Each structure stands twice: as structure tokens, then as C-alpha cells.
Amino acid sequence: MYHKEKSIQIKSSASALYNNLSVLPIAERSLTYFTVVHGNVVNMVSASGDGLNFSHRQLQSKEGNIPASSSLIIQAAWCVLPLRVLLVLTSQKGIQMYESDGSIMVYWHALDIPETPTAQAVFARGIAAARGKYICVGTSLGSVLVFDVPCKGSNITLSEVLEEHREPITDLASESSENEDCVAELVSADDSGLLCVWKAGEDFQLLNKIPAYGCSCSSVKLWCGVVVAGYGSGQIRLYDGMSGVVYAEVNAHARWIYALDVAPKTGTLLSGAEDSLVRIWKLNKSAENDTVEIEHKHTECVTDVQICGAKFCDGEGSAFAVTGYDLSEIIRYTLV
């Protein structure tokens, strides 16, 4: 079903972090950008559509105007807004926002770090764009920072702080809502497994809290109002974003899930875990009886690789890429 393509070499290996791969397809230029985090560096690669030409760049962790920092980067992800695309990096010291190609840093936000060291680590993690003008970033304190992003320039402001979580944020996911009804537009997950569902806007509204069930939620996605959550138990759960009703529960992996992704145009779901497996699923939503079904379609074994990142390379799910801990390459697969 999927055929392994030539791998893309990266300059330093992937760290063992949740969702440690971001992909930005640029159809009009027949290019695909990839980012992978290693320590205090982000590996950026742009690949041509024919897979023959590659361009590499590395971004260093920074603190404001300090050109380089030793603070570890926790996540890197592109946020696609209607009029601009920003590359967002989160670290132990703060949040960096770059133009999409990583050439110019347009914004820096420092985290509140206590003067006396505490037992709890300080970091930012979880990145998502929402409602066309906001970028949301989670923190280790359980807060979700909402930044108002102008269509150009660096006048980015912190507009709101969402404080419903008590544990470190693990992941954020969003979905654009076309109508003005109370439809789920953002979901936040934390280390306890608690999920909060939000409606985005001038004032973000909490729509629902989906309680934890004893296991950390490491990756979360939104698709057609359905919350798709991956857990440390290896399970995937599908919830109704508004009511919290469980549509389905799947024992998807034998080890901790590190990455989920959904191809929005087809409802194809991808899951990657520590068990070296990437699984492809099909989501089907029935409006008649208000159910969502999940069907297993394909499994790819990435031998001897602890998967830490997995992403589709387009909106249809016709290609995906995988990263693994201590692996200095991005492995690609295409649908045949």
C-alpha cells in the first residue's frame, strides 16, 4: 500500500521528543519543508518534489537577542495562517517565531523562570494555529498562551492565557471552523491525560473537559469535530469534541504513542509509537447515526527504530514521513 522512498539525511539525529517532526508542503513551488529537533538545534530540510534536490539549514536555540543558547528545544512546528506561515520553536527558556524558511526571527517570548530552582522543569510544548490569526503554545505549568499574530510584521502580542490544566501541556491541535456555532476549534492535552476543548476567538471559550483516565496523552488531533487522542498506554481514543462521548477505543500499539496525524481531506489517520510501528487508519463519520468508526488499513514496521515523529506530507495522506530517536534521517513512504 505504501512504498518506501529514498530517505532524507539530516545533520543531527532526532531527540526522543513527542511529535518530533513537522512538515510544510509548498505545492506552488513543488517543495516540502521538514524540521526535526536535536538538543538545542532544529534541523531544517527543504526537498524538491522529485526527491533529488535538498537544502539544509540549522536553527539554534536563542534567548531574545542572544545569538545562541544551550537551552534544549522541545518542539518545532509550522503554523499556517491565511496570510502568513510562521515556524514556531519552543524551548526551556521561551518561544521563538520565525518566517517560514527560518531566515528571520520575528518574535521572542520568554517564559517565567523562577529565580530559585524548583523540582518542576520549565518549558513550552504544544503548538497550534487557531482562527486564522492566533498561535497557541502550551507550557509546563499547564497554561496555554494565545498570541495574536498580524498578517505581516513582528507586532505579535500575547492576547490571552488559558488556565484549565494543572499538569504540563503535551500537545495542542486545531481545526478551522467555518460556522459561528460552538464548534470545537482547539484541543489541549496534558501529562495527566486531561483534554480541554476550546472555541477560538477574541475570548477563547472552554467547551468541554474530557477527563483523564490514568495515562498521559502524548499526541492529539482534531478532525470534523472529533478529538483523536494517543496515549502512553498505546491506545487511541476518539471522542466527540462537544460532548466528550467516546466513539471508539483502539489498542493500537504495544508501547507509548509518540505521534498522531490526520489527513483532513480523506480522514486518514497515522499513528507512530515506540514499538517501531507506524499504523494507518481510516476514520469514517456517519451523520445519520452520529457515530465515528476507525478501520485499520496498513502497518509499516520501521525496524529497530523508536519512532518519535510521524507526519503526512499532504492533505490527502498519500505520503508520510517518519523520524526515530538517534536516527539521522527522515524516512519517507508514498502510496502506490
N, C-alpha and C positions, 0 to 999 in steps of 0.2 A: 504493500500500500504506500509506504514511504521509502524513498531511496536515499541512501547516504551520499552526500556530495563531498567535494573536497573541503577539508577543514580550513579555517582561517587561523593563522598563527597570531598570538598576541605576545606583547613584550614581557609581561609578567603574569604569573598564574593567578587563578581566581581564588579569592579568600572564601572561607566557609561561612557565607552570609546568606540569609534568606533572599530570594528574588534577585540573585546576583547576575542579572543580565537585563539590559534594556535594548530595545530595537526600535529604530525610527526609519521606516521606508519612505523614500522620496521618489515617488513614481515619475514625476516630470523630468527628473534627471537620471532616472534608472540607476539609483544608488540606494544602498541600505547602510545606515549607521548602526554600530554596535558599541555598547560600553560594558566593561567588566571591572569590578573593584579588586585591587590588590593592596592591602595595607593602607598607606596614605596616598595612593596613586589610583587614578582611573585610567584604564586602557581604552582608548577610542580607536575604532577602525571603521573606515568607510570602504564598502565593497561595491564594485560595479555589478550591473545586472548579469553580465556573462560570467561573473566569478573569476575573472582573470586579473583584474587590477585592484590593488588595495592601497590605502593610505592610512598611516598610523599617527596617533598623537597621544601624549600622556598629559593628564592634568594632575597637578599636585594639590594636596590639601592646603588650604590657606586660612589665615585668620585676618580678616579685614584687609589692611594694606600690606601685611607681612607676606612676602612673596612665597614662602614655603613653610609648612608646619609639619610636625611629627604626629599630629592627632590623626587617629585612624578614620578613614572614610567608611561609613556604614552602608550607604546606598547611593546609587546614581540612577536617575531616570529622566526621560524627556517628558515634558508636559506640553501637550499640543492644544493651543488655544486658537480661536478662529483667525486671529490676525498675526500671531507670532508663535514660535516654538522656543521654549527655554529648556536647557539642560540643568537639572537641579541635583546638587550633591549635598548629602547630609553627613555630618561627622560628629566627633566627640566635643567639638568646640562650637559648631554652628552650622548654618545653612548657606551654601553658595549657589547663585543662579547665574548661568552663562547663556550667551547666544547659542543657538542650536549646534553650531560646529565647534563649540568650546573655545572660540577665539578671544572673546571678551567677557570678563566677569561684570555683570550689570548690577548685582546686589549681593550684600553680605548681611546676615543676621546672626548675632552672637547669642548663644544660649546662656541662661543664667547659671553660672557655675559657682557653687558655694565656696567661700574662702577657706573653710576648714573641710578637708576631705571627708566624705561620707561613705557608708558601705555601698550605697547605690551608685552605679555608673551613670554618667550624664552623656546623653547622645540624642540625635534626632534620627528617626526612621519612619518610613511610610510616606509616600509622595503621590499626590494625585491632583489633576486639574479639575475644576468644577465650574459649571455655569458660565463657561466662556471667558471669565475674567479673574477667576480665583485660582490660586495654587495653595493646596493644603499640605501641611507637613506635620507628622506626629513626633512626639518627644518621649523620652524615658520617664518623664513624670506623669504620663498619661494624657497630656494636653494635645490638642490638635490646633496648630497655628494656621490661621487663614490669612493669606496675603492677597491684597488687591493689586492686580497687575495691569498697567496701562498698555494700550495697543503698541506703543513704542517708548523707548527711553528707559531710564533707570529709576523713575519715581515710584518704586514699588513700596507699598505700605502694609504694615500689619494691621488688619482691619478687625479681627476678632480672634478670641481664644476659646475653643470648645473644651469644656472640662467635665466630661461624664465618666472618663476612665480613671481607675486608680492604679493600674499597672502600666508598664511601658507599652507604647503602641508598637505593633509588629508590622502592620500593613494598612494601607488605605486604597480604596478603589472607587471609581466614579463612573457615572453614565449620564449622558446628556438627556435631559427631559424636555420634550418638545411642548408639552402642555403645562398649564399652570396649576393643575390639580396637585395634591400632595403625593407626589411620586418620588420614590427613593432615588436620590442623585449621588449620594456619597455613603460609603460604609467604612467604619473604622474598626480595627481588630486589635486586641491586646494579648499580653502574655498569659493572662488567665483564661482566655478563650471567649471573653465577652465581646459581643458585636454591637455597635451602635449604628443606627441607620438615620441619615440626615436628609433634609431638603435644603438645597443650597439657595443663597440669595443674599440680600443686604444684611439680613439676620438669619443665620442658619438655624433651622428648626429640627429638634430631635423628634423623629417619627416613631422610633421603636428601639427597644433594647432587647437583644436576643441573649439570654443568659448563658454563661459558661457552663460546660458540663465536665470539668475536671481535666481539661487538656488545652495546651496553648494552641492558638490559631496562628499559623505562621504565614499564611497567604490567603487573600480574599479577592473576589471579583464580583462585579455586578453585571447582570445580563437580563434585559427585559424585565426589570424589577425583581429578579431572582438573585439572592445572595448566595454565592458559591464559596464555601469556606473549606480550606485544607488544614489539617491538624497534625500535631506531633504524634498522634496515635496511628497515622497513616490513613485516616478516614477522610472522605469528602462528604460534606453535608450541603444540601440545597434547601434554602429557606425562602418563604415569601417575605420580601423586604418589609411590607407594611404590617403584616400580622405576626410574623415570626413562626408561622406554621412550617413544620419540617415536611418538605416534599419527598425527599429521598435521603438515604444514608448509605454510603458505599465503603466497604473495606477495600480501599483502592491500592494501598501499599503496605509492605511489611515493616517499613521504617518511616522516620519522620519526613513529612512532606515539606519541601523547601520552596516550591514554585507552582503557581497555577497561572493559566492564561486562557482567555476566551477569544475566539474569532467572532466578532459581533455580527458579521453578515451571515454566518452559517450556523451559529450556536455550537461550534466545535470547541470542546474543552481539552486542555492539555494539563497534565499533572506530572511533576518530576520530584523524585524523592531520594533519600539516602540509600535506598535499596538498588540503585543503579538503573531503575526503570523509568521510562517516560511512557505514559499511557495517554491515548487519545480517546475521547468520549464524545458522544453526540447528545446534546440537550434538545428536548422537544417539549414545547409548551402548548398545552391544549386549552384554548379559551372556553370550550364548551363545558368541560367538567372541572376547570380550574386546577389542573394538575401539571406537574413538570416531571418528565421522565428522563433518565440518564441511561445511555446504552454504550457499552464498551465497543470500540471499533478497532483498536490497534495497540500493540505494545512494542516498544523498541528497547532492547537491553543495551545499555552503554557500559560494556564490561569493565569491571574494576574501577568505576568512576562514581564518586559520591556526588551526585547531582546537586548543584546549588542554584542554578538558574536555567529557566526554560521559557522560551517565548515564541509565539508565532511571528512570522516575518511579513504577514499581510492580513487584511481583514477577513479573508475567506478561509484561512487555515490551510493553505496549500503548501506551506513550507514552515519549518520551525528550526530553532537553533537551541543548543544546549551548552552549558558550561559546567565544569566539575571542579571540586576542591583540588588545588595544587596542579591543575591542568592548564598548560599554556596554549590552549587552542579553543576555538569555538567550533563545535561540531554542528553541521547543517544537514537537514533532511528535506527532501521535496516530495510532493505527492506524485505518484506515477499512475 
